Structures are given as C-alpha cells and as structure tokens.
Amino acid sequence: MTRPTLIGYTAKREELVAAAKELFDMVLSGKVKVQPRQTYPLKEAAQAHRDLEARKTTGSTVLVP
C-alpha cells in the first residue's frame, strides 16, 4: 500500500520551488483550472471548520472575504 507524496518528486527546496512555479504558471495561463467544491464567507469560518471535521465536504474548500 502506498500513497503519493511530494517528497518523492521534490527532494530539494529548489525542486519544490520550481515545481510550484510551474504549477502556478499553468493556473495563471488557464491550462490548469482550479475549481473549489464549496466556498464559505469568512464570517462562516467556524461552520466551514465544523463541516470539514464532520466530513461533510469534498475537494477544496475556500473561505472568501
């Protein structure tokens, strides 16, 4: 049994920084689209945490101002 880990691909800090730059460049160019599954207003941060803890969310959760 295994799970993917970042350290196997980016053993050195320079590799991590380069990989992060490449990813963010792709996001900014539109080649990779990031779509959160759910958003919560910042004033509902406590509810967002409760939902995360209760496993009521899937994928990315974003707090918005």
Sequence and secondary structure as in RCSB ss.txt:
>XXXX:A:sequence
MTRPTLIGYTAKREELVAAAKELFDMVLSGKVKVQPRQTYPLKEAAQAHRDLEARKTTGSTVLVP
>XXXX:A:secstr
     GGGT  SHHHHHHHHHHHHHHHHHTSS    SEEEEGGGHHHHHHHHHTT   S EEEE 
